[in-house]
Amino acid sequence: MGILYIVPTPVGNLEDMTLRAIRLLKEVDLILAEDTRTSGILLKHFDIRNSLMSHHKFNEHGTSAAVVNRLLAGENVALISDAGTPGISDPGFFLVREAVKAGVEVQCLPGATAFVPALVSSGLPCDRFVFEGFLPQKKGRKTRLEELAAETRTMIFYESPYRLVKTLQQFAEVYGEDRQVSVCREISKVHEESVRGTLAEVIAHFNETEPKGEIVIILAGRSEKVKEPQITQIHTDIEIHTE
C-alpha cells in the first residue's frame, strides 16, 4: 500500500521550500496539483520531473476515488496546492478523508502556511486562536460575524484585497472600532507588510493606500476582563420572643 503525502509549498519566497519536500516530490509516483501551470513553475525551479495531475475543488470528488485506488495498489502520491499547505483553505480535505477511510497512510509535511507567520508577527495573543479562513461572501456572513462577537480567542481570516476595507468596516460595526487588528499582506514576498492598530486606524490606512496581494487578517478577540459583580452583605437582626 502506498502513502499519501500532503506537501506544503512556498506562499512567497521559493527558499521556504524544505529539502524533504523537494526529495519527496522527486520520489513519488504521482503529484496532484491544484493548478498544473502554477505548480509547473515551482517544479521546474527545483528540477522536479514527475507525473503531474490536476486535482482541485471542482474535480476532487471525481478524481479522489481513482487516486485512492492507486494508493491501495502501492503507488505513493503527493498533493500540493498553488501555495501553502493543502487543506487550509485549499483542496485536500476530501482526498485525505477518503484515503483515511480506505486505510491508506497519510503524512503531512510541516511547512509553509500563510496564517502562522501573520499570527505570530501580529503582536496579538497567539497562545489560543481560531482559524476562520474566508468568511461567507453573502449568505450567512452577517450571522457568522455575530456568532463571533463573544469569541475571546484571537481570530484569523483570509480575505481578498478587493474586499478588505469592506470586511474591516463590517468588523468595526459588529465588534467596535477600538478592536485591535493586524493586516498582513504578501507574506514571505518582497513587499511583505503588516499594518497594525485599531480597526478605525487600519481602515483609514487602507482607504488611503490601496491594498494589494494576498491578505491575512488577525483580529483580537473580545476582552475577557469583565466587571466583578458587587456583593453586598445584608445583615438581618432576628428578634426572638420567648414566653
C-alpha positions, -999 to +999 in steps of 0.1 A: +000+000+000+013+035-009+014+067+012-004+100+006+019+129+013+005+163+019+033+187+008+033+224+017+047+247-010+060+283-005+035+311-001+061+336-014+098+330-013+109+298-030+136+294-004+109+284+020+106+250+003+120+223+025+146+198+015+123+169+024+095+183+003+118+185-028+130+149-022+095+135-019+082+153-049+110+138-069+104+103-055+066+098-055+048+081-084+023+110-089+019+146-079-015+161-076-016+198-082-043+224-077-032+242-109-007+223-130+005+256-147+013+273-114+029+241-099+048+236-131+068+267-125+077+255-089+087+220-101+108+234-129+127+257-105+137+227-083+143+204-113+114+181-103+104+160-133+075+139-123+040+129-134+016+157-127-022+155-125-048+182-119-067+180-085-088+210-075-121+218-058-141+214-090-129+178-097-117+164-064-149+144-059-144+127-092-107+121-091-103+111-054-116+075-059-091+068-087-063+083-066-072+061-036-072+031-058-037+039-070-026+043-034-041+010-025-022-005-054+011+006-039+017+040-055+030+069-034+012+102-042+019+138-032-007+165-030+003+202-034-017+234-038-008+266-055+008+279-023+008+269+014-005+237+030-032+217+011-064+215+031-060+250+047-085+270+025-073+248-004-083+214-018-071+185+003-097+176+030-118+154+008-090+133-006-074+129+029-108+118+043-112+092+016-077+079+019-081+076+057-114+057+052-096+033+029-069+026+054-042+045+035-014+061+055-014+099+052+016+120+061+015+158+062+049+175+060+055+206+081+060+237+061+046+270+047+012+283+055+002+319+054-016+324+087+011+312+111+037+340+104+009+365+102-004+355+136+030+353+153+041+387+140+008+404+147+016+413+184-018+398+194-021+368+217-012+336+198-014+310+226-051+305+218-066+313+184-093+303+160-089+300+122-119+312+103-104+313+068-127+330+042-160+343+055-191+336+035-193+362+008-231+367+011-255+342+027-246+336+063-219+362+065-237+385+090-248+356+111-212+343+113-199+377+123-224+380+151-216+345+163-180+355+167-189+385+189-183+365+221-151+349+208-122+357+232-095+340+212-075+357+185-093+352+152-077+346+118-093+354+084-083+352+048-095+380+025-092+393-010-076+428-013-108+439-032-130+431-002-106+441+026-119+475+035-155+464+034-147+434+057-128+456+082-158+480+082-181+451+090-158+441+118-159+476+132-197+476+131-200+443+150-170+444+173-163+482+177-138+505+161-113+501+190-108+464+185-071+457+177-062+442+143-032+433+122-035+431+084-006+412+069-002+410+031+022+394+007+037+371+033+072+359+025+073+381-006+094+411-014+067+436-004+055+419+028+038+443+051+019+443+084-004+471+093-014+471+130-037+492+151-073+497+159-099+488+133-105+525+128-068+532+122-063+503+098-094+512+079-082+547+075-048+534+062-063+512+035-088+539+025-057+560+016-035+531+004-050+506-019-044+470-006-027+446-029-017+409-027-027+380-005-043+392+028-044+376+063-064+395+089-055+388+126-083+402+148-082+404+186-108+385+205-133+401+229-116+412+261-121+387+290-119+415+315-154+419+330-165+438+360-168+417+391-203+417+405-205+437+437-215+415+466-235+433+493-237+418+527-271+420+542-272+419+580-306+408+594-313+413+630-336+385+642-356+392+673-366+361+693-395+363+716-399+338+744-429+334+766 
